[in-house]
Amino acid sequence: TPVDLFVAAMSDRAFIQPTILFAERHARHQPTYMFDFAWASPVQNGALGAGHTVELPFAFHRLWTPSTPYQLGASPPILLADQMHAAWASFIRAGVPRAPGLPDWPRYDDQTRATMVFDTPAHLQTDPARERRRLWADLLK
């Protein structure tokens, strides 16, 4: 629908495109790791999708708070929270995100654009936003 297209474009402009630009620049000087939280919340018949902040209860392993059913539904995937939380904790401790059950997570660079996609199942993807990234680069020249 036109509304869905507008929301997708604004999400790209507000979140995806600036994140990619930041990661490209940061990766030139420091180890950089990119992730995409893709698990779509079932709340409101899926209207929330994988919206902004939906990933936070998973990253902090806080799936059972009073607000959980309103944001994540009745049965959020515990394995996803286990993996995401462990990867973040590993990154904090050692500077490298690792977790049981996750594939090796290489550093982000502007050649491979390795991105861990947190979904069920979590998986590594190369340049997952390629077409959208190129479109925005052309539009913002």
C-alpha positions as YAML, in Angstrom:
chain: A
units: angstrom
residues:
- id: 1
  name: THR
  ca: [0.00, 0.00, 0.00]
- id: 2
  name: PRO
  ca: [1.12, 3.61, -0.28]
- id: 3
  name: VAL
  ca: [1.25, 3.80, 3.53]
- id: 4
  name: ASP
  ca: [3.55, 0.76, 3.72]
- id: 5
  name: LEU
  ca: [5.81, 2.24, 1.06]
- id: 6
  name: PHE
  ca: [5.97, 5.56, 2.90]
- id: 7
  name: VAL
  ca: [6.77, 3.87, 6.23]
- id: 8
  name: ALA
  ca: [9.50, 1.77, 4.58]
- id: 9
  name: ALA
  ca: [11.05, 4.83, 2.94]
- id: 10
  name: MET
  ca: [11.00, 6.86, 6.14]
- id: 11
  name: SER
  ca: [12.44, 3.94, 8.13]
- id: 12
  name: ASP
  ca: [15.25, 3.63, 5.62]
- id: 13
  name: ARG
  ca: [15.94, 7.36, 5.72]
- id: 14
  name: ALA
  ca: [15.79, 7.66, 9.51]
- id: 15
  name: PHE
  ca: [17.48, 4.41, 10.55]
- id: 16
  name: ILE
  ca: [18.99, 2.19, 7.85]
- id: 17
  name: GLN
  ca: [20.81, 4.70, 5.67]
- id: 18
  name: PRO
  ca: [22.44, 6.69, 8.52]
- id: 19
  name: THR
  ca: [23.46, 3.45, 10.25]
- id: 20
  name: ILE
  ca: [25.15, 2.16, 7.11]
- id: 21
  name: LEU
  ca: [27.00, 5.45, 6.59]
- id: 22
  name: PHE
  ca: [28.16, 5.47, 10.21]
- id: 23
  name: ALA
  ca: [29.31, 1.83, 10.01]
- id: 24
  name: GLU
  ca: [31.25, 2.49, 6.79]
- id: 25
  name: ARG
  ca: [33.12, 5.37, 8.35]
- id: 26
  name: HIS
  ca: [33.66, 3.71, 11.71]
- id: 27
  name: ALA
  ca: [34.94, 0.50, 10.09]
- id: 28
  name: ARG
  ca: [37.82, 2.41, 8.50]
- id: 29
  name: HIS
  ca: [39.32, 3.01, 11.94]
- id: 30
  name: GLN
  ca: [37.83, 0.55, 14.45]
- id: 31
  name: PRO
  ca: [36.43, -2.98, 14.47]
- id: 32
  name: THR
  ca: [32.76, -2.63, 13.56]
- id: 33
  name: TYR
  ca: [29.94, -5.17, 13.67]
- id: 34
  name: MET
  ca: [26.57, -4.69, 12.02]
- id: 35
  name: PHE
  ca: [23.30, -6.33, 12.93]
- id: 36
  name: ASP
  ca: [19.75, -6.21, 11.67]
- id: 37
  name: PHE
  ca: [16.96, -7.13, 14.04]
- id: 38
  name: ALA
  ca: [14.45, -8.77, 11.71]
- id: 39
  name: TRP
  ca: [12.15, -10.70, 14.05]
- id: 40
  name: ALA
  ca: [8.67, -9.30, 13.52]
- id: 41
  name: SER
  ca: [6.48, -8.90, 16.58]
- id: 42
  name: PRO
  ca: [3.08, -10.53, 16.14]
- id: 43
  name: VAL
  ca: [1.38, -7.77, 18.15]
- id: 44
  name: GLN
  ca: [-1.49, -5.94, 16.43]
- id: 45
  name: ASN
  ca: [-1.57, -8.55, 13.67]
- id: 46
  name: GLY
  ca: [2.08, -7.88, 12.89]
- id: 47
  name: ALA
  ca: [1.69, -4.10, 12.54]
- id: 48
  name: LEU
  ca: [4.71, -3.47, 14.81]
- id: 49
  name: GLY
  ca: [6.94, -5.69, 12.73]
- id: 50
  name: ALA
  ca: [10.60, -5.41, 13.71]
- id: 51
  name: GLY
  ca: [10.11, -1.76, 14.59]
- id: 52
  name: HIS
  ca: [12.39, 0.57, 16.47]
- id: 53
  name: THR
  ca: [13.10, -0.64, 20.05]
- id: 54
  name: VAL
  ca: [11.53, -4.09, 19.55]
- id: 55
  name: GLU
  ca: [15.06, -5.52, 19.80]
- id: 56
  name: LEU
  ca: [15.80, -4.08, 23.26]
- id: 57
  name: PRO
  ca: [14.05, -6.75, 25.38]
- id: 58
  name: PHE
  ca: [16.05, -9.36, 23.43]
- id: 59
  name: ALA
  ca: [19.39, -7.57, 23.74]
- id: 60
  name: PHE
  ca: [18.95, -7.14, 27.49]
- id: 61
  name: HIS
  ca: [17.19, -10.50, 27.94]
- id: 62
  name: ARG
  ca: [14.14, -8.87, 29.53]
- id: 63
  name: LEU
  ca: [11.33, -10.83, 27.89]
- id: 64
  name: TRP
  ca: [9.12, -11.12, 30.94]
- id: 65
  name: THR
  ca: [8.35, -7.56, 31.96]
- id: 66
  name: PRO
  ca: [4.79, -6.26, 32.36]
- id: 67
  name: SER
  ca: [4.97, -4.59, 28.93]
- id: 68
  name: THR
  ca: [6.17, -7.72, 27.09]
- id: 69
  name: PRO
  ca: [2.78, -8.92, 25.85]
- id: 70
  name: TYR
  ca: [2.03, -5.47, 24.42]
- id: 71
  name: GLN
  ca: [5.31, -5.28, 22.53]
- id: 72
  name: LEU
  ca: [6.35, -8.88, 21.85]
- id: 73
  name: GLY
  ca: [3.21, -10.98, 22.18]
- id: 74
  name: ALA
  ca: [2.59, -13.91, 24.50]
- id: 75
  name: SER
  ca: [5.52, -16.14, 23.46]
- id: 76
  name: PRO
  ca: [8.60, -14.25, 22.30]
- id: 77
  name: PRO
  ca: [11.40, -16.56, 21.08]
- id: 78
  name: ILE
  ca: [13.68, -17.24, 24.05]
- id: 79
  name: LEU
  ca: [16.50, -18.67, 21.90]
- id: 80
  name: LEU
  ca: [16.69, -15.38, 20.00]
- id: 81
  name: ALA
  ca: [17.03, -13.49, 23.29]
- id: 82
  name: ASP
  ca: [19.67, -15.96, 24.51]
- id: 83
  name: GLN
  ca: [21.73, -15.49, 21.35]
- id: 84
  name: MET
  ca: [21.39, -11.73, 21.06]
- id: 85
  name: HIS
  ca: [22.09, -11.10, 24.73]
- id: 86
  name: ALA
  ca: [25.12, -13.44, 24.69]
- id: 87
  name: ALA
  ca: [26.50, -11.72, 21.57]
- id: 88
  name: TRP
  ca: [26.13, -8.27, 23.13]
- id: 89
  name: ALA
  ca: [27.71, -9.44, 26.39]
- id: 90
  name: SER
  ca: [30.60, -11.01, 24.47]
- id: 91
  name: PHE
  ca: [31.12, -7.76, 22.58]
- id: 92
  name: ILE
  ca: [31.18, -5.80, 25.84]
- id: 93
  name: ARG
  ca: [33.63, -8.24, 27.47]
- id: 94
  name: ALA
  ca: [35.96, -9.04, 24.57]
- id: 95
  name: GLY
  ca: [35.18, -6.67, 21.70]
- id: 96
  name: VAL
  ca: [33.89, -9.51, 19.51]
- id: 97
  name: PRO
  ca: [30.23, -10.58, 19.40]
- id: 98
  name: ARG
  ca: [29.94, -14.35, 19.79]
- id: 99
  name: ALA
  ca: [27.19, -16.58, 21.07]
- id: 100
  name: PRO
  ca: [26.37, -20.29, 21.10]
- id: 101
  name: GLY
  ca: [24.42, -21.18, 17.98]
- id: 102
  name: LEU
  ca: [25.39, -18.05, 16.05]
- id: 103
  name: PRO
  ca: [27.65, -18.30, 13.01]
- id: 104
  name: ASP
  ca: [31.00, -16.53, 13.15]
- id: 105
  name: TRP
  ca: [30.33, -12.80, 12.93]
- id: 106
  name: PRO
  ca: [33.00, -11.08, 10.83]
- id: 107
  name: ARG
  ca: [33.77, -7.39, 11.05]
- id: 108
  name: TYR
  ca: [31.76, -5.04, 8.90]
- id: 109
  name: ASP
  ca: [33.53, -3.43, 5.95]
- id: 110
  name: ASP
  ca: [32.37, -1.73, 2.78]
- id: 111
  name: GLN
  ca: [33.28, -4.75, 0.65]
- id: 112
  name: THR
  ca: [31.33, -7.60, 2.29]
- id: 113
  name: ARG
  ca: [29.02, -5.64, 4.61]
- id: 114
  name: ALA
  ca: [28.68, -8.70, 6.85]
- id: 115
  name: THR
  ca: [25.50, -8.33, 8.91]
- id: 116
  name: MET
  ca: [24.13, -10.62, 11.60]
- id: 117
  name: VAL
  ca: [20.40, -10.91, 11.07]
- id: 118
  name: PHE
  ca: [18.64, -11.57, 14.36]
- id: 119
  name: ASP
  ca: [15.55, -13.55, 13.45]
- id: 120
  name: THR
  ca: [14.36, -17.10, 13.93]
- id: 121
  name: PRO
  ca: [16.83, -18.43, 13.05]
- id: 122
  name: ALA
  ca: [19.62, -15.89, 13.39]
- id: 123
  name: HIS
  ca: [21.96, -15.92, 10.40]
- id: 124
  name: LEU
  ca: [24.78, -14.00, 8.74]
- id: 125
  name: GLN
  ca: [24.05, -12.14, 5.53]
- id: 126
  name: THR
  ca: [26.25, -10.22, 3.11]
- id: 127
  name: ASP
  ca: [25.03, -6.73, 2.22]
- id: 128
  name: PRO
  ca: [21.37, -7.37, 3.10]
- id: 129
  name: ALA
  ca: [20.28, -3.83, 2.24]
- id: 130
  name: ARG
  ca: [22.19, -3.63, -1.07]
- id: 131
  name: GLU
  ca: [19.41, -2.30, -3.30]
- id: 132
  name: ARG
  ca: [18.08, 0.15, -0.73]
- id: 133
  name: ARG
  ca: [21.61, 1.31, 0.14]
- id: 134
  name: ARG
  ca: [22.37, 1.98, -3.52]
- id: 135
  name: LEU
  ca: [19.06, 3.77, -4.05]
- id: 136
  name: TRP
  ca: [19.68, 6.13, -1.12]
- id: 137
  name: ALA
  ca: [23.28, 6.75, -2.23]
- id: 138
  name: ASP
  ca: [21.99, 7.81, -5.65]
- id: 139
  name: LEU
  ca: [19.20, 9.96, -4.19]
- id: 140
  name: LEU
  ca: [21.49, 11.77, -1.77]
- id: 141
  name: LYS
  ca: [24.34, 12.57, -4.17]
...
